[in-house]
Amino acid sequence: LSDEDPSFDPSADMLIHDFDDEQTLDEEEAMSNEDSIGNELDDLQKESEIPVEELLAMYGYSKETPS
């Protein structure tokens, strides 16, 4: 007996998943509108202006040095 599965065709499997990924991306882009894109850019701008000290606190780092 052969170790290969005759029903498995990786090229067909890859094509199906690639198509599904593209279809999903197209659907998501169609659902988003200019306002949501603008809001996302505004949010990213706000996040870029967060002080380093606040970022460190958000992720559990403190100014204290280890003993």
Jmol script that loads the backbone (N, CA, C; Angstrom):
load data "model"
ATOM      1  N   LEU A   1       0.821  -1.192   0.000  1.00  0.00           N
ATOM      2  CA  LEU A   1       0.000   0.000   0.000  1.00  0.00           C
ATOM      3  C   LEU A   1       0.861   1.250   0.000  1.00  0.00           C
ATOM      4  N   SER A   2       0.384   2.249  -0.684  1.00  0.00           N
ATOM      5  CA  SER A   2       1.105   3.511  -0.781  1.00  0.00           C
ATOM      6  C   SER A   2       0.713   4.421   0.380  1.00  0.00           C
ATOM      7  N   ASP A   3       1.660   5.255   0.807  1.00  0.00           N
ATOM      8  CA  ASP A   3       1.393   6.208   1.882  1.00  0.00           C
ATOM      9  C   ASP A   3       0.615   7.418   1.384  1.00  0.00           C
ATOM     10  N   GLU A   4       0.538   7.598   0.078  1.00  0.00           N
ATOM     11  CA  GLU A   4      -0.139   8.765  -0.475  1.00  0.00           C
ATOM     12  C   GLU A   4      -1.644   8.559  -0.510  1.00  0.00           C
ATOM     13  N   ASP A   5      -2.378   9.628  -0.236  1.00  0.00           N
ATOM     14  CA  ASP A   5      -3.841   9.598  -0.305  1.00  0.00           C
ATOM     15  C   ASP A   5      -4.247  10.083  -1.689  1.00  0.00           C
ATOM     16  N   PRO A   6      -4.819   9.240  -2.509  1.00  0.00           N
ATOM     17  CA  PRO A   6      -5.162   9.635  -3.880  1.00  0.00           C
ATOM     18  C   PRO A   6      -6.245  10.709  -3.948  1.00  0.00           C
ATOM     19  N   SER A   7      -7.036  10.876  -2.891  1.00  0.00           N
ATOM     20  CA  SER A   7      -8.101  11.880  -2.915  1.00  0.00           C
ATOM     21  C   SER A   7      -7.587  13.266  -2.521  1.00  0.00           C
ATOM     22  N   PHE A   8      -6.364  13.347  -2.035  1.00  0.00           N
ATOM     23  CA  PHE A   8      -5.800  14.628  -1.619  1.00  0.00           C
ATOM     24  C   PHE A   8      -5.050  15.262  -2.776  1.00  0.00           C
ATOM     25  N   ASP A   9      -5.497  16.431  -3.177  1.00  0.00           N
ATOM     26  CA  ASP A   9      -4.839  17.179  -4.253  1.00  0.00           C
ATOM     27  C   ASP A   9      -4.476  18.551  -3.685  1.00  0.00           C
ATOM     28  N   PRO A  10      -3.238  18.740  -3.249  1.00  0.00           N
ATOM     29  CA  PRO A  10      -2.867  19.996  -2.594  1.00  0.00           C
ATOM     30  C   PRO A  10      -3.094  21.222  -3.472  1.00  0.00           C
ATOM     31  N   SER A  11      -2.938  21.092  -4.759  1.00  0.00           N
ATOM     32  CA  SER A  11      -3.126  22.267  -5.603  1.00  0.00           C
ATOM     33  C   SER A  11      -4.592  22.695  -5.604  1.00  0.00           C
ATOM     34  N   ALA A  12      -5.516  21.757  -5.643  1.00  0.00           N
ATOM     35  CA  ALA A  12      -6.941  22.090  -5.599  1.00  0.00           C
ATOM     36  C   ALA A  12      -7.300  22.660  -4.236  1.00  0.00           C
ATOM     37  N   ASP A  13      -6.773  22.072  -3.181  1.00  0.00           N
ATOM     38  CA  ASP A  13      -7.021  22.557  -1.821  1.00  0.00           C
ATOM     39  C   ASP A  13      -6.523  23.986  -1.661  1.00  0.00           C
ATOM     40  N   MET A  14      -5.353  24.255  -2.163  1.00  0.00           N
ATOM     41  CA  MET A  14      -4.783  25.596  -2.063  1.00  0.00           C
ATOM     42  C   MET A  14      -5.610  26.596  -2.864  1.00  0.00           C
ATOM     43  N   LEU A  15      -6.085  26.203  -4.028  1.00  0.00           N
ATOM     44  CA  LEU A  15      -6.908  27.097  -4.847  1.00  0.00           C
ATOM     45  C   LEU A  15      -8.212  27.452  -4.144  1.00  0.00           C
ATOM     46  N   ILE A  16      -8.827  26.478  -3.511  1.00  0.00           N
ATOM     47  CA  ILE A  16     -10.093  26.719  -2.810  1.00  0.00           C
ATOM     48  C   ILE A  16      -9.880  27.714  -1.685  1.00  0.00           C
ATOM     49  N   HIS A  17      -8.839  27.509  -0.883  1.00  0.00           N
ATOM     50  CA  HIS A  17      -8.590  28.398   0.254  1.00  0.00           C
ATOM     51  C   HIS A  17      -8.167  29.787  -0.207  1.00  0.00           C
ATOM     52  N   ASP A  18      -7.402  29.861  -1.266  1.00  0.00           N
ATOM     53  CA  ASP A  18      -6.984  31.158  -1.791  1.00  0.00           C
ATOM     54  C   ASP A  18      -8.202  31.932  -2.271  1.00  0.00           C
ATOM     55  N   PHE A  19      -9.107  31.267  -2.966  1.00  0.00           N
ATOM     56  CA  PHE A  19     -10.328  31.918  -3.434  1.00  0.00           C
ATOM     57  C   PHE A  19     -11.155  32.392  -2.251  1.00  0.00           C
ATOM     58  N   ASP A  20     -11.280  31.548  -1.232  1.00  0.00           N
ATOM     59  CA  ASP A  20     -12.058  31.900  -0.046  1.00  0.00           C
ATOM     60  C   ASP A  20     -11.457  33.120   0.641  1.00  0.00           C
ATOM     61  N   ASP A  21     -10.139  33.181   0.751  1.00  0.00           N
ATOM     62  CA  ASP A  21      -9.474  34.330   1.376  1.00  0.00           C
ATOM     63  C   ASP A  21      -9.752  35.600   0.589  1.00  0.00           C
ATOM     64  N   GLU A  22      -9.645  35.533  -0.722  1.00  0.00           N
ATOM     65  CA  GLU A  22      -9.911  36.700  -1.562  1.00  0.00           C
ATOM     66  C   GLU A  22     -11.368  37.127  -1.448  1.00  0.00           C
ATOM     67  N   GLN A  23     -12.274  36.155  -1.437  1.00  0.00           N
ATOM     68  CA  GLN A  23     -13.702  36.465  -1.322  1.00  0.00           C
ATOM     69  C   GLN A  23     -13.982  37.141   0.016  1.00  0.00           C
ATOM     70  N   THR A  24     -13.395  36.639   1.089  1.00  0.00           N
ATOM     71  CA  THR A  24     -13.587  37.222   2.413  1.00  0.00           C
ATOM     72  C   THR A  24     -13.060  38.647   2.451  1.00  0.00           C
ATOM     73  N   LEU A  25     -11.891  38.873   1.879  1.00  0.00           N
ATOM     74  CA  LEU A  25     -11.337  40.226   1.844  1.00  0.00           C
ATOM     75  C   LEU A  25     -12.232  41.168   1.068  1.00  0.00           C
ATOM     76  N   ASP A  26     -12.738  40.713  -0.065  1.00  0.00           N
ATOM     77  CA  ASP A  26     -13.639  41.540  -0.877  1.00  0.00           C
ATOM     78  C   ASP A  26     -14.905  41.888  -0.104  1.00  0.00           C
ATOM     79  N   GLU A  27     -15.455  40.908   0.623  1.00  0.00           N
ATOM     80  CA  GLU A  27     -16.672  41.152   1.410  1.00  0.00           C
ATOM     81  C   GLU A  27     -16.414  42.171   2.516  1.00  0.00           C
ATOM     82  N   GLU A  28     -15.274  42.041   3.202  1.00  0.00           N
ATOM     83  CA  GLU A  28     -14.946  42.972   4.278  1.00  0.00           C
ATOM     84  C   GLU A  28     -14.741  44.385   3.748  1.00  0.00           C
ATOM     85  N   GLU A  29     -14.096  44.501   2.602  1.00  0.00           N
ATOM     86  CA  GLU A  29     -13.884  45.820   2.014  1.00  0.00           C
ATOM     87  C   GLU A  29     -15.206  46.444   1.592  1.00  0.00           C
ATOM     88  N   ALA A  30     -16.130  45.639   1.085  1.00  0.00           N
ATOM     89  CA  ALA A  30     -17.433  46.150   0.664  1.00  0.00           C
ATOM     90  C   ALA A  30     -18.249  46.625   1.861  1.00  0.00           C
ATOM     91  N   MET A  31     -18.084  45.962   3.005  1.00  0.00           N
ATOM     92  CA  MET A  31     -18.837  46.343   4.200  1.00  0.00           C
ATOM     93  C   MET A  31     -18.285  47.609   4.837  1.00  0.00           C
ATOM     94  N   SER A  32     -17.004  47.839   4.698  1.00  0.00           N
ATOM     95  CA  SER A  32     -16.430  49.033   5.304  1.00  0.00           C
ATOM     96  C   SER A  32     -16.732  50.235   4.411  1.00  0.00           C
ATOM     97  N   ASN A  33     -16.862  51.372   5.038  1.00  0.00           N
ATOM     98  CA  ASN A  33     -17.102  52.583   4.267  1.00  0.00           C
ATOM     99  C   ASN A  33     -16.022  53.600   4.610  1.00  0.00           C
ATOM    100  N   GLU A  34     -16.078  54.734   3.975  1.00  0.00           N
ATOM    101  CA  GLU A  34     -15.043  55.750   4.167  1.00  0.00           C
ATOM    102  C   GLU A  34     -14.989  56.231   5.610  1.00  0.00           C
ATOM    103  N   ASP A  35     -16.150  56.303   6.286  1.00  0.00           N
ATOM    104  CA  ASP A  35     -16.176  56.761   7.672  1.00  0.00           C
ATOM    105  C   ASP A  35     -15.394  55.831   8.579  1.00  0.00           C
ATOM    106  N   SER A  36     -15.591  54.513   8.401  1.00  0.00           N
ATOM    107  CA  SER A  36     -14.882  53.575   9.265  1.00  0.00           C
ATOM    108  C   SER A  36     -13.382  53.615   8.994  1.00  0.00           C
ATOM    109  N   ILE A  37     -13.009  53.854   7.761  1.00  0.00           N
ATOM    110  CA  ILE A  37     -11.591  53.969   7.429  1.00  0.00           C
ATOM    111  C   ILE A  37     -11.020  55.224   8.087  1.00  0.00           C
ATOM    112  N   GLY A  38     -11.771  56.322   8.020  1.00  0.00           N
ATOM    113  CA  GLY A  38     -11.338  57.554   8.671  1.00  0.00           C
ATOM    114  C   GLY A  38     -11.232  57.385  10.169  1.00  0.00           C
ATOM    115  N   ASN A  39     -12.195  56.674  10.768  1.00  0.00           N
ATOM    116  CA  ASN A  39     -12.147  56.424  12.213  1.00  0.00           C
ATOM    117  C   ASN A  39     -10.932  55.587  12.580  1.00  0.00           C
ATOM    118  N   GLU A  40     -10.631  54.607  11.770  1.00  0.00           N
ATOM    119  CA  GLU A  40      -9.473  53.757  12.036  1.00  0.00           C
ATOM    120  C   GLU A  40      -8.186  54.579  11.976  1.00  0.00           C
ATOM    121  N   LEU A  41      -8.090  55.458  10.989  1.00  0.00           N
ATOM    122  CA  LEU A  41      -6.902  56.304  10.881  1.00  0.00           C
ATOM    123  C   LEU A  41      -6.798  57.256  12.070  1.00  0.00           C
ATOM    124  N   ASP A  42      -7.934  57.795  12.511  1.00  0.00           N
ATOM    125  CA  ASP A  42      -7.935  58.669  13.694  1.00  0.00           C
ATOM    126  C   ASP A  42      -7.475  57.907  14.929  1.00  0.00           C
ATOM    127  N   ASP A  43      -7.973  56.685  15.095  1.00  0.00           N
ATOM    128  CA  ASP A  43      -7.573  55.861  16.235  1.00  0.00           C
ATOM    129  C   ASP A  43      -6.082  55.564  16.205  1.00  0.00           C
ATOM    130  N   LEU A  44      -5.567  55.247  15.030  1.00  0.00           N
ATOM    131  CA  LEU A  44      -4.128  54.971  14.905  1.00  0.00           C
ATOM    132  C   LEU A  44      -3.297  56.210  15.235  1.00  0.00           C
ATOM    133  N   GLN A  45      -3.773  57.367  14.806  1.00  0.00           N
ATOM    134  CA  GLN A  45      -3.063  58.612  15.107  1.00  0.00           C
ATOM    135  C   GLN A  45      -3.032  58.851  16.612  1.00  0.00           C
ATOM    136  N   LYS A  46      -4.168  58.645  17.288  1.00  0.00           N
ATOM    137  CA  LYS A  46      -4.235  58.823  18.738  1.00  0.00           C
ATOM    138  C   LYS A  46      -3.284  57.864  19.441  1.00  0.00           C
ATOM    139  N   GLU A  47      -3.271  56.615  18.989  1.00  0.00           N
ATOM    140  CA  GLU A  47      -2.387  55.623  19.597  1.00  0.00           C
ATOM    141  C   GLU A  47      -0.924  55.988  19.410  1.00  0.00           C
ATOM    142  N   SER A  48      -0.597  56.604  18.304  1.00  0.00           N
ATOM    143  CA  SER A  48       0.802  56.964  18.047  1.00  0.00           C
ATOM    144  C   SER A  48       1.276  58.090  18.962  1.00  0.00           C
ATOM    145  N   GLU A  49       0.317  58.809  19.573  1.00  0.00           N
ATOM    146  CA  GLU A  49       0.661  59.939  20.431  1.00  0.00           C
ATOM    147  C   GLU A  49       0.670  59.585  21.919  1.00  0.00           C
ATOM    148  N   ILE A  50       0.472  58.309  22.262  1.00  0.00           N
ATOM    149  CA  ILE A  50       0.473  57.889  23.662  1.00  0.00           C
ATOM    150  C   ILE A  50       1.902  57.986  24.196  1.00  0.00           C
ATOM    151  N   PRO A  51       2.075  58.654  25.349  1.00  0.00           N
ATOM    152  CA  PRO A  51       3.424  58.762  25.934  1.00  0.00           C
ATOM    153  C   PRO A  51       3.992  57.381  26.282  1.00  0.00           C
ATOM    154  N   VAL A  52       5.303  57.271  26.219  1.00  0.00           N
ATOM    155  CA  VAL A  52       5.984  55.997  26.484  1.00  0.00           C
ATOM    156  C   VAL A  52       5.650  55.502  27.885  1.00  0.00           C
ATOM    157  N   GLU A  53       5.611  56.408  28.857  1.00  0.00           N
ATOM    158  CA  GLU A  53       5.320  56.008  30.234  1.00  0.00           C
ATOM    159  C   GLU A  53       3.947  55.345  30.336  1.00  0.00           C
ATOM    160  N   GLU A  54       2.971  55.891  29.603  1.00  0.00           N
ATOM    161  CA  GLU A  54       1.621  55.320  29.612  1.00  0.00           C
ATOM    162  C   GLU A  54       1.614  53.945  28.943  1.00  0.00           C
ATOM    163  N   LEU A  55       2.355  53.799  27.860  1.00  0.00           N
ATOM    164  CA  LEU A  55       2.455  52.490  27.203  1.00  0.00           C
ATOM    165  C   LEU A  55       3.082  51.456  28.131  1.00  0.00           C
ATOM    166  N   LEU A  56       4.139  51.848  28.820  1.00  0.00           N
ATOM    167  CA  LEU A  56       4.785  50.927  29.752  1.00  0.00           C
ATOM    168  C   LEU A  56       3.819  50.505  30.851  1.00  0.00           C
ATOM    169  N   ALA A  57       3.048  51.452  31.375  1.00  0.00           N
ATOM    170  CA  ALA A  57       2.071  51.134  32.412  1.00  0.00           C
ATOM    171  C   ALA A  57       0.977  50.216  31.871  1.00  0.00           C
ATOM    172  N   MET A  58       0.555  50.446  30.634  1.00  0.00           N
ATOM    173  CA  MET A  58      -0.494  49.615  30.024  1.00  0.00           C
ATOM    174  C   MET A  58      -0.064  48.153  29.924  1.00  0.00           C
ATOM    175  N   TYR A  59       1.238  47.936  29.722  1.00  0.00           N
ATOM    176  CA  TYR A  59       1.732  46.580  29.538  1.00  0.00           C
ATOM    177  C   TYR A  59       2.402  46.022  30.789  1.00  0.00           C
ATOM    178  N   GLY A  60       2.187  46.693  31.938  1.00  0.00           N
ATOM    179  CA  GLY A  60       2.630  46.144  33.211  1.00  0.00           C
ATOM    180  C   GLY A  60       4.076  46.423  33.579  1.00  0.00           C
ATOM    181  N   TYR A  61       4.717  47.341  32.909  1.00  0.00           N
ATOM    182  CA  TYR A  61       6.080  47.699  33.272  1.00  0.00           C
ATOM    183  C   TYR A  61       6.035  48.903  34.198  1.00  0.00           C
ATOM    184  N   SER A  62       6.963  48.969  35.126  1.00  0.00           N
ATOM    185  CA  SER A  62       7.010  50.112  36.019  1.00  0.00           C
ATOM    186  C   SER A  62       8.383  50.748  35.963  1.00  0.00           C
ATOM    187  N   LYS A  63       8.471  51.946  36.531  1.00  0.00           N
ATOM    188  CA  LYS A  63       9.760  52.652  36.535  1.00  0.00           C
ATOM    189  C   LYS A  63      10.715  52.065  37.562  1.00  0.00           C
ATOM    190  N   GLU A  64      10.193  51.263  38.475  1.00  0.00           N
ATOM    191  CA  GLU A  64      11.038  50.679  39.520  1.00  0.00           C
ATOM    192  C   GLU A  64      12.084  49.748  38.916  1.00  0.00           C
ATOM    193  N   THR A  65      13.293  49.835  39.448  1.00  0.00           N
ATOM    194  CA  THR A  65      14.355  48.959  38.977  1.00  0.00           C
ATOM    195  C   THR A  65      14.379  47.717  39.864  1.00  0.00           C
ATOM    196  N   PRO A  66      14.680  46.581  39.302  1.00  0.00           N
ATOM    197  CA  PRO A  66      14.734  45.352  40.122  1.00  0.00           C
ATOM    198  C   PRO A  66      15.857  45.422  41.139  1.00  0.00           C
ATOM    199  N   SER A  67      15.634  44.833  42.298  1.00  0.00           N
ATOM    200  CA  SER A  67      16.640  44.854  43.390  1.00  0.00           C
ATOM    201  C   SER A  67      17.678  43.794  43.186  1.00  0.00           C
TER     202      SER A  67
END
end "model"
wireframe off; spacefill off
backbone 0.3
color backbone group
